[in-house]
Amino acid sequence: MLFQTTQAHEQLRAKIRAFAEEEVKPIAFSLDQANEFPAEAVKKLGELGLMGIPYPKEYGGAGLDAISYAIAVEELSRVDGGTGVILSAHVSLGSWPIFAYGTEEQKQKYLPMVNEGKLGAFALTEAGAGSDAGAVRTKAISHGDNYIINGSKCFISNMGPDEGDFVILIALTDPSAGMKGMSAIIVDRGTPGFSIGKVEDKMGIGGAAVSE
């Protein structure tokens, strides 16, 4: 199939490539070696309106298409895989579930934050289950207007000692229903009982924050 990007796509590519070359490439090696999160670069991505590429303008997003989002991840990953992972995990895992399945109240609260650079994280993996959603053992018990969550997650994408403003956490809300009894719950950093464990020691993509 013959496929051609639009002029707007290529203009976006040039913009992100210039950003990646100037802001990320000079520090890419050190980020990977030191497992250092590129906080300043991510902040600037938010200021440029690139952290909310696929979200409608009514929520403060850029209102661009999936190809634009793919171009952004591609161009960042071209100079540093970790920075590309930060954007892709932030959008596809840490905030898209809110846009696709959240209430209007949740969208109004979180998507403008996302678009400004507040980092979304995703917590599925557990030490005894890996990334097998059907084997998750973390439980969330309804308690009035809230849930009490008990469990431990590991390899949480975009969550570190200072990184990650909220997390989409997968937990069992009805253990008797098996896979159908699972829910995705938004947990804000700083929620009572929420704590960060060890930072995972990865073989690569060191700049991407991943922790327990």
N, C-alpha and C positions, 0 to 999 in steps of 0.2 A: 504494500500500500504506500503510495506517495504521500508524504506528510510534510507540511511546511508550517513553521511557526509564523505568527503574525509579526508585523513591525513592532507592535507594542510589547510582544514577548521578548524580542531581541533588544529593545531598549531597556527593559527590565533586567535582562541578562547582563548587559553592559554595566548597569548601575550596581548590581550585586557583585559582579566580578571585580569592579574597581574597589568596592568596599572590602571584599575578601583579600585582594592583593595588598591593600594599604593597611587594613586593621588586623587581619588574622594571619596572613602568611608570615610576616616577620617574627611572630611569636609561636607559630605552630609547633616547631620542634620542642621548644621548652615546655609548652602546654602538655605535650604527650609524655615527655620525660618526667615531669614533676606532678602529673595528674592534677593539673591546675585548671580550674574553671575560668574561661575567658569572660569574666564579669563585665569588663568595660565594653568589650565588643558586643555582648548580648544587650547591654543597656543601649548602645547606639543602634542596634537593629530595631529595638522598640521605638526609639526616637524617629527612625526612618519609616516607621509604619510597616515593617516587614515581619513582625511577630504575629500579626493577625491577617496575613495575606488572603486566606480564603473566606474570611467572615464578612458579612454584609456591612455596608457603611452605617447602617442604622445602629449597629453595635460598636461602632468605632473602627471597624476593620477596613482593609483595603478594597474589598469587594472584587478580588481577582479570581481567576479560574484555577482549576487543578494543575494545568500546565505551568502556570506562573509559579505555583507552589513548588512543583517538581524542579523547575529551573533554579529557584532559590536554594533548595537543598543541594542540588547538583553543583552549583557554583561555590557554595561554602565548602562542600565536601572535596571539591577539586583541590583546595589548599590545605584543608584540615578536616579529616573525617569526624573528629569529635564535635566540632562546631556544627557540622551538618546534622549529626545525630541530635544535638540539643534542639535545633529548630524542628526537626521531624518528630521527635518525641513530644515536644511542647504542643505542636499542633495536632498530630494524629492521635496521640495517646492522652495527653494531659488536658486538652480543651475541646477537641472535636466531639467527644461523647456528650459534653454539655450542650453544644450547639445542636447536635442531632437528636438528643433524647431528653435534654433538661427541660425544666419548667421555664416559663417566660421570666419568672422572678430570678431563677438561677442564671439565665442568659444575661439579663440586665445587670446582674451583680458581677459576674465573672468575665464575660467576654470583653468589656471595655478594659478591665485590668490586664487581660491577656494581650490585647492589642497594644497596650502601653509598655509591655515588657515583663509583667509579673509572670513568673515561670510556673507552668503546669507540669505536674509529675504523674507517674502511673505506677501503681503497686498491685501486681498480680502474683509474682513469684514468691514461693515459700521454700524453706530449706528442705522440707519433707515432700514437696510436691513438684518442685521445679516450676515450669511455666504451664503445667497441665491444669487448666482451670477447673476440671472436674475433681481434682484432688485437693483443692483449697480447703483449709481447716479453720481459717480465721472466721470468727462469728461476730455478727452484729445483732444485738438484742434490742428490740424496741423498748423505750423507756420514756413514756410521755411524748413530748415533742422531739425527743432526741433518740439516738442509738448509742448503746454502750458497746464498743468494739473491743474484742479480746483476740490478740493474735500477734504474729510477727511476720514481717515481710523482708525479703532480701532482693538485691539487684533492682532497686527502685530507680527507674529512669528519671533523670533530672532532679534527684533529691540528694543533697549533701549537707555538710555541717552548716553552710550558710546559703545554700541554693535550694530552690523549690518553695513556692509560696502557698501552694495547695496541691493536694494529690487526689487522683481518682483511685479509690481503693476497692478491690473486689473482695467481697465477704459473703458468707452464708447468712441470709436473714431467715430462711426456712430450711433447716437441714433435712427435714423429712422429704422435701421435694427434689432433692438432688440438684442437678444442674439448673433446674427451673427455680430453685430457691436461692439463687445468687443475685446479689445486687451490686451496683456500682455506687459508692458513696463518696461525696466530696468532703474531704477532711482538710481544714485549714491548718497551716503550720502554726504552732502555738496553742492548739487545742489541748486542754488539760489531759495528761496521760500520753500525749504524743511525744516520742523521743527518737532521735537519730542514733543509729548504731554505727558500726565500723564502715568506713568507705571501702568499697570493693576494689581489690587490686587486679585490674584488667591487663590483658596482654597488649591492648592498643586502645585507640580512641580515648586517650587519657584525659582530654579536656572535658569530656562529658561526665557530669556528676552522677554517680551511681552508688547507692549505699543501702544499709539495712534500715 
